[in-house]
Amino acid sequence: MAKSGREVDTQSVAAFTVLKRAVELDSESRYQQALVCYQEGIDLLMQVLRGTKDDTKKSNLRKQITGYMDRAEIVKKYLDQEKEDGKYHEQIKIEENATGFSYESLFQKYLNETVTEVWIQDPYIRQIHQLYNFLRFCEMLIKKPCKVKTIHLLTSLDEGSGKQQQSSGLQEIKESLQNHGVLLEIEYSSSVHDREIRFNNGWMIKIGRGLDYFKKPQVQVLIMLNLKSLKPVCQAFSYGNSGSQESKCWT
């Protein structure tokens, strides 16, 4: 179906907005994020090209697409070489009360179909909101294109009044993951202090506060209530065609 001029113009604005962000990230040496934005912007610009009828505009768009593709390829080769040499390092600073730093936005660029195993080392997966954060992280792994089969959690054991809450909460998560074909292996250690996440595609992420970098919620909710997102549901409605996966530019 041919697109109207207004639709093409809207897509064009969206494409160049994302590509502008890509250039900004590129100039700041934030190459991994820049590459994601280049790829998304180029894809949007290709859609604009397909909906453009004017030959002159088509020619200009092709030149612009080629230019962005060439730069994206250079950035990709640089990142691939840095990763191969073990030199790539990126530091992200999250300011107090900042928003827009969900697990998806932080980790999506490191997750691909080669990821099948994940190691999480975090001493504080104890309280209800921390258990919920861990659940959300596991949920993200299931929803992403990666084929995660095993998740290893190394944490410390709550020796106080929250011991039962911790063990029962983690057991609930383990059983829910098992229903999705994912094995959760839990290990407790009194000497674990560092917080890091490793994927078996070679990436290692260190987070100062571990998974617990969100503000503690004011209202406590039972961890069991949040497990509903991992449980199967009865069919309520269906769509005619399957939805496509959509990449998002991290700003």
KETOR-503644 format. One line per 5 residues: their letters; for each residue x negated, y, z of N, C-alpha, C. Coordinates in steps of 0.02 Angstrom, whole numbers, plus 50000, padded with zeros to 5 digits. Layout:
! residues N
a = X Y Z X Y Z X Y Z ~ ...
//
This chain:
! residues 251
maksg = 49958 49940 50000 50000 50000 50000 49956 50063 50000 ~ 49971 50108 49954 49932 50170 49950 49946 50215 50009 ~ 49895 50249 50032 49903 50293 50090 49917 50364 50067 ~ 49956 50400 50107 49972 50469 50091 49912 50513 50104 ~ 49913 50573 50074 49858 50619 50083 49847 50637 50156
revdt = 49901 50643 50193 49896 50661 50264 49861 50606 50303 ~ 49877 50543 50287 49845 50486 50322 49770 50485 50307 ~ 49753 50498 50245 49682 50498 50225 49645 50554 50261 ~ 49676 50613 50265 49645 50670 50299 49634 50655 50373 ~ 49683 50623 50404 49677 50605 50475 49620 50555 50485
qsvaa = 49615 50506 50441 49561 50457 50446 49494 50490 50434 ~ 49492 50538 50388 49430 50573 50372 49405 50611 50433 ~ 49450 50646 50467 49432 50683 50528 49405 50635 50581 ~ 49440 50579 50590 49419 50529 50639 49350 50501 50623 ~ 49339 50487 50558 49275 50459 50537 49217 50506 50550
ftvlk = 49225 50568 50531 49171 50616 50540 49161 50636 50613 ~ 49213 50631 50653 49206 50643 50725 49162 50589 50756 ~ 49174 50527 50738 49135 50471 50764 49063 50475 50737 ~ 49055 50491 50673 48988 50496 50644 48948 50554 50674 ~ 48983 50609 50690 48949 50665 50723 48922 50642 50790
ravel = 48963 50602 50826 48941 50575 50890 48881 50529 50880 ~ 48882 50490 50827 48826 50445 50812 48761 50483 50802 ~ 48765 50538 50765 48705 50579 50753 48680 50610 50818 ~ 48726 50632 50860 48707 50660 50925 48671 50609 50968 ~ 48698 50549 50972 48668 50495 51011 48600 50476 50981
dsesr = 48597 50475 50916 48534 50459 50880 48480 50509 50899 ~ 48497 50573 50899 48449 50626 50914 48427 50624 50987 ~ 48469 50593 51030 48452 50587 51101 48416 50521 51116 ~ 48400 50484 51063 48366 50419 51068 48408 50366 51104 ~ 48473 50375 51102 48519 50325 51130 48542 50281 51073
yqqal = 48494 50242 51048 48502 50208 50985 48555 50153 50985 ~ 48561 50116 51039 48610 50062 51041 48681 50090 51034 ~ 48695 50144 51071 48761 50175 51067 48771 50209 50999 ~ 48717 50238 50973 48721 50271 50907 48739 50220 50853 ~ 48709 50161 50857 48723 50110 50807 48796 50089 50807
vcyqe = 48825 50081 50867 48896 50064 50873 48939 50117 50839 ~ 48923 50180 50851 48961 50235 50822 48951 50241 50747 ~ 48889 50230 50724 48876 50230 50651 48920 50177 50617 ~ 48920 50117 50646 48958 50062 50616 49033 50076 50614 ~ 49058 50103 50670 49129 50120 50672 49146 50176 50624
gidll = 49104 50228 50622 49116 50285 50578 49113 50266 50505 ~ 49065 50224 50487 49058 50201 50418 49119 50161 50397 ~ 49143 50119 50442 49203 50079 50427 49263 50125 50415 ~ 49270 50176 50455 49325 50224 50446 49318 50262 50380 ~ 49256 50280 50363 49243 50317 50302 49257 50273 50240
mqvlr = 49244 50208 50246 49259 50162 50192 49335 50159 50180 ~ 49373 50163 50234 49446 50163 50227 49469 50227 50192 ~ 49436 50283 50209 49452 50346 50176 49437 50341 50101 ~ 49381 50311 50084 49361 50303 50014 49413 50263 49976 ~ 49437 50209 50007 49487 50167 49973 49553 50204 49961
gtkdd = 49567 50253 50003 49629 50290 49995 49623 50354 49956 ~ 49562 50369 49930 49550 50431 49892 49556 50418 49817 ~ 49592 50461 49783 49602 50454 49710 49557 50499 49669 ~ 49540 50556 49696 49499 50605 49660 49428 50577 49650 ~ 49404 50575 49588 49339 50546 49572 49281 50585 49603
tkksn = 49286 50651 49603 49233 50692 49632 49227 50679 49707 ~ 49283 50677 49741 49283 50662 49813 49256 50592 49826 ~ 49275 50545 49782 49250 50477 49790 49174 50474 49785 ~ 49147 50511 49737 49075 50513 49727 49039 50542 49788 ~ 49066 50596 49815 49036 50627 49875 49040 50580 49935
lrkqi = 49096 50546 49942 49104 50500 49998 49055 50442 49993 ~ 49045 50417 49933 48997 50362 49923 48926 50383 49943 ~ 48908 50444 49925 48841 50469 49943 48835 50475 50019 ~ 48887 50501 50051 48885 50509 50123 48882 50441 50158 ~ 48921 50394 50133 48921 50327 50162 48853 50295 50156
tgymd = 48823 50302 50096 48756 50274 50085 48705 50304 50133 ~ 48709 50370 50143 48663 50403 50189 48669 50378 50260 ~ 48731 50372 50284 48742 50347 50352 48722 50273 50358 ~ 48736 50234 50306 48717 50163 50307 48641 50155 50310 ~ 48606 50196 50272 48532 50193 50272 48505 50208 50342
raeiv = 48533 50260 50374 48510 50279 50441 48528 50224 50491 ~ 48588 50196 50486 48609 50143 50531 48563 50082 50524 ~ 48542 50067 50464 48498 50010 50452 48430 50022 50484 ~ 48405 50084 50479 48341 50101 50511 48346 50093 50587 ~ 48400 50118 50616 48411 50112 50688 48415 50039 50709
kkyld = 48451 49999 50669 48460 49928 50685 48393 49892 50683 ~ 48352 49905 50632 48287 49873 50627 48242 49892 50685 ~ 48246 49956 50705 48206 49979 50762 48227 49942 50826 ~ 48292 49937 50837 48316 49903 50897 48298 49829 50896 ~ 48305 49797 50838 48288 49726 50832 48214 49715 50849
qeked = 48171 49759 50825 48100 49752 50838 48084 49763 50912 ~ 48116 49814 50941 48106 49828 51012 48128 49769 51056 ~ 48184 49740 51037 48209 49682 51075 48163 49623 51067 ~ 48138 49613 51006 48093 49557 50994 48028 49565 51033 ~ 48005 49627 51038 47943 49640 51076 47954 49644 51151
gkyhe = 48018 49642 51171 48033 49647 51242 48023 49716 51271 ~ 48026 49767 51228 48012 49836 51250 48075 49878 51260 ~ 48131 49854 51233 48190 49897 51235 48216 49907 51306 ~ 48226 49969 51323 48251 49987 51390 48296 50047 51383 ~ 48352 50044 51416 48399 50099 51415 48424 50113 51485
qikie = 48425 50175 51505 48449 50194 51571 48511 50237 51565 ~ 48563 50219 51600 48625 50256 51599 48639 50282 51669 ~ 48648 50346 51675 48662 50377 51740 48736 50394 51744 ~ 48769 50368 51795 48840 50381 51806 48847 50430 51863 ~ 48875 50488 51847 48882 50540 51898 48940 50524 51946
enatg = 48938 50554 52004 48991 50547 52054 49058 50569 52024 ~ 49109 50529 52034 49178 50543 52011 49186 50542 51934 ~ 49135 50517 51899 49140 50512 51826 49192 50459 51807 ~ 49222 50466 51748 49269 50417 51723 49246 50393 51654 ~ 49277 50340 51629 49260 50315 51563 49204 50263 51564
fsyes = 49190 50235 51624 49136 50186 51629 49165 50119 51651 ~ 49211 50094 51612 49240 50028 51625 49187 49974 51610 ~ 49201 49913 51632 49155 49858 51615 49150 49850 51539 ~ 49207 49859 51505 49207 49851 51432 49160 49902 51399 ~ 49165 49965 51420 49125 50017 51388 49050 50008 51403
lfqky = 49033 49980 51460 48963 49972 51478 48933 49908 51448 ~ 48972 49855 51445 48943 49790 51427 48959 49765 51357 ~ 49008 49795 51322 49030 49767 51258 48974 49762 51206 ~ 48927 49809 51208 48874 49809 51157 48824 49752 51167 ~ 48824 49721 51226 48777 49667 51240 48810 49598 51230
lnetv = 48874 49598 51218 48911 49535 51212 48926 49519 51139 ~ 48906 49461 51118 48922 49437 51051 48937 49363 51054 ~ 48947 49332 50997 48968 49262 50996 48914 49214 51020 ~ 48853 49237 51028 48799 49193 51051 48798 49186 51127 ~ 48836 49229 51162 48836 49226 51235 48882 49170 51260
tevwi = 48852 49121 51293 48891 49065 51320 48881 49056 51395 ~ 48831 49090 51422 48815 49082 51494 48796 49149 51524 ~ 48821 49162 51584 48810 49226 51618 48789 49214 51690 ~ 48739 49252 51712 48715 49248 51781 48728 49316 51815 ~ 48764 49314 51870 48779 49376 51907 48749 49370 51977
qdpyi = 48707 49417 51993 48676 49418 52060 48698 49482 52095 ~ 48739 49475 52145 48768 49533 52180 48784 49512 52252 ~ 48750 49541 52301 48761 49520 52371 48829 49538 52399 ~ 48864 49584 52366 48927 49607 52395 48988 49591 52351 ~ 49005 49528 52349 49068 49506 52320 49107 49476 52378
rqihq = 49132 49520 52422 49162 49498 52484 49233 49525 52495 ~ 49237 49592 52497 49301 49623 52513 49350 49617 52454 ~ 49413 49631 52469 49465 49622 52418 49449 49660 52354 ~ 49430 49724 52360 49418 49763 52299 49356 49738 52263 ~ 49307 49709 52298 49248 49681 52266 49265 49616 52230
lynfl = 49308 49576 52260 49331 49515 52227 49371 49533 52164 ~ 49410 49586 52169 49449 49608 52112 49403 49633 52056 ~ 49350 49669 52073 49302 49692 52023 49270 49632 51988 ~ 49252 49581 52026 49222 49521 51997 49272 49487 51950 ~ 49335 49484 51971 49387 49455 51929 49393 49494 51863
rfcem = 49392 49559 51867 49398 49601 51807 49339 49589 51760 ~ 49280 49580 51788 49221 49567 51747 49228 49500 51711 ~ 49250 49448 51748 49260 49383 51718 49313 49385 51664 ~ 49365 49423 51678 49420 49433 51630 49394 49463 51565 ~ 49349 49512 51571 49319 49543 51512 49281 49492 51471
likkp = 49243 49448 51505 49204 49398 51469 49248 49351 51429 ~ 49306 49335 51456 49352 49290 51421 49383 49323 51360 ~ 49397 49388 51366 49430 49424 51312 49384 49442 51255 ~ 49319 49446 51268 49271 49468 51217 49258 49412 51166 ~ 49224 49428 51110 49211 49378 51059 49162 49324 51080
ckvkt = 49127 49335 51137 49079 49286 51160 49115 49222 51182 ~ 49079 49167 51180 49108 49101 51197 49081 49078 51265 ~ 49094 49117 51317 49066 49101 51383 49096 49036 51409 ~ 49052 48991 51430 49073 48927 51458 49055 48920 51531 ~ 49002 48956 51552 48979 48950 51621 48961 49018 51649
ihllt = 48986 49033 51709 48969 49094 51745 48937 49074 51811 ~ 48877 49099 51825 48843 49084 51887 48847 49146 51932 ~ 48871 49138 51992 48874 49194 52040 48830 49178 52099 ~ 48782 49223 52112 48740 49219 52172 48757 49278 52216 ~ 48785 49265 52274 48806 49319 52319 48791 49299 52391
sldeg = 48805 49344 52437 48794 49329 52508 48860 49309 52540 ~ 48855 49269 52592 48915 49244 52626 48935 49293 52682 ~ 48998 49310 52682 49024 49353 52735 49030 49311 52798 ~ 48991 49328 52848 48991 49290 52911 49041 49317 52961 ~ 49075 49372 52943 49123 49403 52990 49194 49380 52979
sgkqq = 49240 49425 52993 49311 49409 52989 49335 49399 52917 ~ 49296 49422 52869 49316 49416 52799 49293 49353 52764 ~ 49264 49306 52802 49237 49245 52773 49290 49205 52736 ~ 49348 49195 52768 49401 49156 52738 49429 49191 52676 ~ 49435 49257 52680 49459 49297 52623 49413 49290 52564
qssgl = 49347 49292 52576 49298 49286 52522 49301 49218 52490 ~ 49299 49165 52531 49297 49097 52503 49362 49080 52466 ~ 49419 49099 52494 49483 49083 52461 49491 49124 52397 ~ 49469 49187 52398 49473 49229 52338 49431 49202 52281 ~ 49369 49183 52297 49324 49156 52245 49350 49089 52220
qeike = 49379 49049 52264 49407 48985 52243 49465 48995 52195 ~ 49507 49044 52209 49563 49060 52164 49537 49081 52095 ~ 49485 49122 52094 49456 49144 52030 49426 49085 51994 ~ 49392 49041 52030 49361 48982 52000 49414 48938 51966 ~ 49470 48927 52001 49523 48885 51973 49555 48917 51912
slqnh = 49564 48983 51914 49593 49018 51857 49547 49015 51796 ~ 49482 49024 51807 49434 49020 51752 49432 48949 51723 ~ 49439 48900 51767 49438 48830 51745 49495 48817 51696 ~ 49551 48849 51707 49608 48841 51662 49594 48870 51593 ~ 49543 48913 51589 49522 48942 51525 49459 48907 51498
gvlle = 49441 48851 51527 49384 48814 51503 49317 48844 51523 ~ 49317 48885 51575 49256 48918 51598 49238 48892 51668 ~ 49176 48870 51677 49153 48846 51741 49121 48902 51781 ~ 49144 48913 51842 49114 48962 51887 49075 48925 51940 ~ 49010 48936 51941 48967 48906 51992 48949 48959 52043
ieyss = 48964 48947 52107 48954 48996 52160 48899 48972 52207 ~ 48852 49016 52219 48797 49000 52265 48790 49058 52315 ~ 48780 49041 52378 48772 49092 52429 48699 49093 52453 ~ 48675 49154 52466 48607 49162 52491 48605 49222 52538 ~ 48571 49214 52595 48565 49269 52643 48509 49316 52624
svhdr = 48469 49297 52575 48411 49338 52556 48421 49377 52491 ~ 48480 49371 52460 48491 49406 52397 48503 49480 52410 ~ 48466 49522 52375 48472 49595 52383 48481 49631 52316 ~ 48442 49609 52266 48445 49642 52201 48511 49627 52167 ~ 48531 49674 52124 48593 49666 52086 48576 49666 52012
eirfn = 48592 49613 51978 48578 49609 51906 48626 49561 51873 ~ 48634 49571 51807 48676 49528 51766 48634 49507 51706 ~ 48633 49442 51692 48594 49417 51635 48640 49377 51589 ~ 48630 49387 51524 48666 49349 51473 48615 49304 51438 ~ 48637 49246 51414 48589 49201 51382 48570 49220 51311
ngwmi = 48589 49281 51290 48563 49307 51226 48501 49351 51238 ~ 48477 49352 51301 48415 49388 51315 48424 49453 51353 ~ 48484 49479 51358 48495 49543 51392 48498 49535 51467 ~ 48467 49582 51502 48471 49585 51575 48490 49656 51594 ~ 48541 49664 51634 48565 49730 51655 48559 49736 51730
kigrg = 48527 49789 51752 48521 49803 51824 48565 49862 51841 ~ 48607 49853 51892 48652 49906 51913 48641 49919 51987 ~ 48628 49982 52003 48611 50000 52072 48662 49976 52123 ~ 48727 49982 52106 48780 49962 52152 48813 49895 52132 ~ 48783 49861 52084 48813 49799 52061 48880 49812 52027
ldyfk = 48926 49766 52033 48992 49775 52002 49036 49824 52041 ~ 49015 49840 52101 49055 49883 52145 49036 49957 52137 ~ 49040 49982 52075 49023 50053 52065 49085 50096 52057 ~ 49143 50066 52064 49205 50105 52063 49222 50130 52133 ~ 49259 50184 52137 49283 50209 52201 49329 50156 52232
kpqvq = 49322 50146 52297 49364 50097 52331 49436 50119 52328 ~ 49482 50075 52305 49552 50095 52300 49582 50111 52368 ~ 49626 50159 52369 49658 50179 52432 49709 50128 52456 ~ 49740 50093 52408 49790 50043 52426 49761 49974 52414 ~ 49758 49933 52465 49732 49866 52459 49785 49821 52429
vliml = 49766 49778 52383 49813 49730 52355 49782 49661 52360 ~ 49824 49610 52366 49799 49542 52372 49767 49520 52307 ~ 49709 49487 52312 49674 49464 52253 49717 49415 52213 ~ 49760 49377 52247 49801 49328 52212 49849 49362 52164 ~ 49872 49422 52181 49919 49457 52137 49886 49477 52072
nlksl = 49821 49489 52074 49785 49511 52014 49764 49453 51969 ~ 49771 49392 51995 49752 49334 51955 49803 49320 51900 ~ 49860 49354 51900 49912 49342 51850 49888 49355 51780 ~ 49838 49399 51772 49813 49415 51705 49775 49357 51675 ~ 49753 49309 51716 49717 49251 51690 49762 49189 51685
kpvcq = 49825 49196 51706 49869 49139 51706 49911 49137 51642 ~ 49927 49077 51617 49969 49072 51557 50039 49097 51572 ~ 50074 49121 51520 50142 49146 51527 50188 49111 51478 ~ 50253 49116 51490 50302 49089 51442 50306 49135 51382 ~ 50321 49108 51324 50327 49149 51265 50386 49195 51271
afsyg = 50374 49259 51263 50428 49308 51269 50443 49341 51202 ~ 50391 49353 51163 50400 49382 51097 50337 49368 51057 ~ 50341 49375 50992 50283 49363 50950 50281 49414 50894 ~ 50222 49423 50866 50213 49471 50812 50206 49433 50746 ~ 50221 49467 50692 50218 49436 50627 50147 49424 50603
nsgsq = 50101 49469 50622 50032 49460 50601 49987 49470 50662 ~ 49929 49438 50659 49883 49441 50716 49849 49509 50718 ~ 49837 49534 50778 49803 49599 50786 49729 49592 50771 ~ 49699 49645 50745 49627 49643 50730 49588 49670 50788 ~ 49526 49644 50797 49484 49670 50851 49458 49738 50831
eskcw = 49457 49783 50878 49439 49852 50863 49380 49873 50906 ~ 49326 49897 50875 49269 49921 50914 49280 49994 50931 ~ 49256 50014 50989 49266 50082 51012 49199 50115 51023 ~ 49195 50177 51003 49134 50215 51014 49132 50238 51086 ~ 49077 50223 51120 49068 50241 51190 49042 50312 51194
t = 49080 50357 51224 49059 50427 51229 49039 50442 51300
//
